[in-house]
Amino acid sequence: MEEREREGETKKKRETEGERERTWSVSKVDNELHGGYLLKRGLYNKGWKKRWFVICRDELRLYYYKDIVAKTPKNFIELGECFVTIYSEEREMKNCFCVVTARRVWYLAALDPDSLALWIAAIAKLSQITKENKLLRSIEIAIREQAEAKAAREMEVMEIGGGVEGGE
């Protein structure tokens, strides 16, 4: 009897997951940019686990949940200052990519190549918003520092050159 009840619960959960997956693209919440299942490699346990991921645009975060019906996220990845790239070193898992943040490198795998492209584009698009402004600011600072260093070198050369000529 208990076994049949458990089977029924598992079947209901699958039906709920399937129903939500089918309606996901139609009924997005404004803050949610993209969502779906990915495989995530653990930080300490290097095994791969299937998790439900949701990108929240306003918070610049990628939340992940145990599954599609879970209400509380297990954790999140900060996307404001991240770098996303295909990860080809993983031999046992296809469609891998990594999200590199200041605190951690997150290894993720999409379920298929099309999904991989969508996830990378969505994360890159969101991280670019912040990156572009920071990149422009860092370029501006670098140019200013180079100009100041060049001016200082020129002043030094002029002082040395002036001192040698004046001493002869």
N, C-alpha and C positions, 0 to 999 in steps of 0.2 A: 504494500500500500504506500509506504513512504517513498519508495523508489518511483512509483508512478507520479506522485505529487511533485517530486524533484524534477522529473522529466517534463511535467506540465509547466513548472516554473521556468525551466530552461527554454522551452518552446515559446512561452510568452515573451521572455526577454529577447529572444531572437527576432520574433515578430515585431516587437517594439523597436529594436535596433534597426531592422530593415525598413520599417515605416518611417522612422526619423531620417534615415539615410536618403530615402526617396524624396522626402519633402525638404531636405536641407537646402537645396539650391533655390527652392521656391520661397521659403519663409525665413530668410535671414533676418537677424536682428540688426539694426543700423550699425551698431558698434562692431559687429562680427564681420570681418572681411572675407575669411575663408575658413573652412572646417573640414575635417575628415580623419580617417584612420591613418596612422603612420606606425612604423615599428621604431622603438627607441632602445638604444643600447644603454645599459645601466652604467653608472659611474664606477661602482665597486663590483657589482655582479655584471659581468660583461655579456650576459645573455640578452637577447632581443625580446621585448614585450610589445604587444599591440596596444596602442593607446589612442584615445580620441583627442585630437588637437583642434584648437580654435584660435585664430588670430584675432585679437581685439585691437582695432584701429586706434581708438582714442587713448588707449593705455600703452601702445607700442609693445605689446606682450603677446607671446604665444603660450597659451595655457594648455595643459594637458590633463586629461581625466582618465580614470581607470577604464571606463567604457563610455559609450554614448549616452547612457541613462544616468550616469553619476552626476550629482548636483554640485559637488565640491571638487575643485581642481586639486590634483596631487602636487603640482608645482607649476612654474612658468619660466619662460625664457625671455629675457629682456631683449627687445629687437631694436631699440633706439640707436645703439652703437654696436651693431653686430656685423659680421661678414658671413655670407652664405656661399658655399661652393660645393660642387659635386665631389664626392669622396670615392675615389677609384681604388684605394688601397684595400678596401674590404672585399675579400675574395669569396666569403661564404654568403654574402648578402648582395642582391642586386638593387639598383635604384637608390643607392646611398647618397646622402649629402650631409654636410656638417654645418652647424651654425656656431660660429666662433664669437664668444663674448669675452669681456674682460675677466670674468671669473671662471669660465669653463668652455670646453669644446663639447658640443652636443652632437652625437652621431644619430642620425635618423635615416629611415628607409621608407620610401613610398611603395605602394603596392604594385605600381606599374609605371612605365616610362612617361606616360601622359601626365599622371598625377605628380610625378617627380618634377616635371617642367612647371606645372601650375604652382606647386609649393615653393619652389625656388623663386619664381617670378613674384609671388605674393609677398614673401619675406623680404626679398631684395627691394621691392617697391616701397615697402614700409620703412625699411632701414635707410633707404636713400633719402627720405624726407629730412631726417636728422643729419645724415652724413654729408649731404650737399652743403648745408650751412656750415658745418664744422670743417669740411674740406676747404671751402672758400676762405674761412677765417684762418686755417692753418697755412694755406698758401700765402695769404696776405702777410702773415707774421713772418714766414720764411723769407719772402721777398724783402720785407723791411729789414730783417736781421742781416741778410746778405748785403744789402745796400749800406747798412751801417758798418759792417765789417770791412767792406771795400773802401768806404770813406776813411775808416781808421787806418787801414794799410797805406792808403795814399798819403795821409797826413804823416804817418811814420816815415815813409820814403822821402817826403819833402823835408822833414826835420833832419833826417840823417844826411840827405843830399845837401841841405843848406849848411849843416854843421861842418861837413867835409870841405866844402868850398870856402867857407869863412875861415877855416883853420889854415889854409895854405898860404 
